[in-house]
Amino acid sequence: VSRSGYYAWLSREPSKSAQRRKELEALIEWLFNDSHGTYGYRRIHAALARRGVRACPDTVRLLMGALGLEAAQPRARRRTTIPASGRQERAEAVGRDFTAEAPGMKWVGDITYIHTWEGFVYLATVLDCCTKKAVGYALADHMKTSLVCDAIDMAVRNFPPKRGATVFHSDRGCQYLCEKFSQRLAARGILASTGRTGVCWDNAWAESFNATLKNERVYQMVYPTRAKAIRDIASWIELEYNHKRLHSSLGYRTPAEAEEAHRSTTQTA
C-alpha cells in the first residue's frame, strides 16, 4: 500500500453503515445501563422500537455480545412460606391461569424477604393478572398477618375490587389462611383462592415477580438498614416496575400503560 493511499484511508469518512452501528451501539449501551443491567436483547429490541429505532433482534443480540453486555441472571429461589396447619380449606379458583380480561378481576399475592445488615425485611404484594401491576404491597420487619392485610388494603384503595367477582389467589401460607385475613377479604367482597401445598406452579406469577425484584434490584444493592431497604424497594415498585419496566406478556408495554389502555377502552365503550 502506498503512503498516500494509507493516509487517504485514515482520513476517509466512516461509511453510513459504520456510523449507524456506532450510534446503535451507544443507544443499546445506554438502554442497558438505564435498566440497571437487567434487560436482555429482546427487551432492548423492544425499547429501541418504542423510540422508532429499527434493528432486528439478532443484530441487537450480536451488538450486545460485542459490547460485553449480559443481563443479570436469576438465582435459585429460597422458600419462605410457612404452611398453615389445621386451617380452613379454600377452593382453587385460578387453575394456573394468571391472565384476566380486565383489571381488578384476578389478583395474586405472596410474601418474600430482603436481607439487610439489621435483619430481614418482608414484602407482601398484590399483583393484577391483567395489567401485571403491583396494585398493593406492604413492607415490615415481620411477616405477621397484618403484613398481608396492609397489602390487600392498599390494593383496595388503589383499585376498588368488584364485589363478588374479584379473586385473590395465594399459596397456603399461614398468614393467608388465618381467620383475620379471610374476614378482611370477605368484608371487601373479594373471593379467596389458594394453591396446593408445596406446588410452586400454583402461584407462579407472584413468585415470578419476587424473582424479578431480587434479580433486577435487591441483588444489586446493599442495605445497611431496614429503613433503606423499605424506601428503595417501594421506589423500585412504584417508579421502575409499574411505570418503566417493559413486559413481554403485555406486548412490551409497562403495567401503567396496560392499565391506562384498558381504562381508555372502557371509557370509549
C-alpha positions, 0 to 999 in steps of 0.5 A: 500500500502506498503512503498516500493511499494509507493516509487517504484511508485514515482520513476517509469518512466512516461509511453510513453503515459504520456510523449507524452501528456506532450510534446503535451501539451507544443507544443499546449501551445506554438502554442497558445501563438505564435498566440497571443491567437487567434487560436482555436483547429482546427487551432492548429490541423492544425499547429501541422500537418504542423510540422508532429505532429499527434493528432486528433482534439478532443484530441487537443480540450480536451488538450486545455480545460485542459490547460485553453486555449480559443481563443479570441472571436469576438465582435459585429461589429460597422458600419462605412460606410457612404452611398453615396447619389445621386451617380452613380449606379454600377452593382453587379458583385460578387453575394456573391461569394468571391472565384476566380480561380486565383489571381488578378481576384476578389478583395474586399475592405472596410474601418474600424477604430482603436481607439487610445488615439489621435483619430481614425485611418482608414484602407482601404484594398484590399483583393484577393478572391483567395489567401485571401491576403491583396494585398493593404491597406492604413492607415490615420487619415481620411477616405477621398477618397484618403484613398481608392485610396492609397489602390487600388494603392498599390494593383496595384503595388503589383499585376498588375490587368488584364485589363478588367477582374479584379473586385473590389467589395465594399459596397456603401460607399461614398468614393467608389462611388465618381467620383475620385475613379471610374476614378482611377479604370477605368484608371487601367482597373479594373471593379467596383462592389458594394453591396446593401445598408445596406446588410452586406452579400454583402461584407462579406469577407472584413468585415470578415477580419476587424473582424479578425484584431480587434479580433486577434490584435487591441483588444489586444493592446493599442495605445497611438498614431496614429503613433503606431497604423499605424506601428503595424497594417501594421506589423500585415498585412504584417508579421502575416496575409499574411505570418503566419496566417493559413486559413481554406478556403485555406486548412490551408495554409497562403495567401503567400503560396496560392499565391506562389502555384498558381504562381508555377502552372502557371509557370509549365503550 
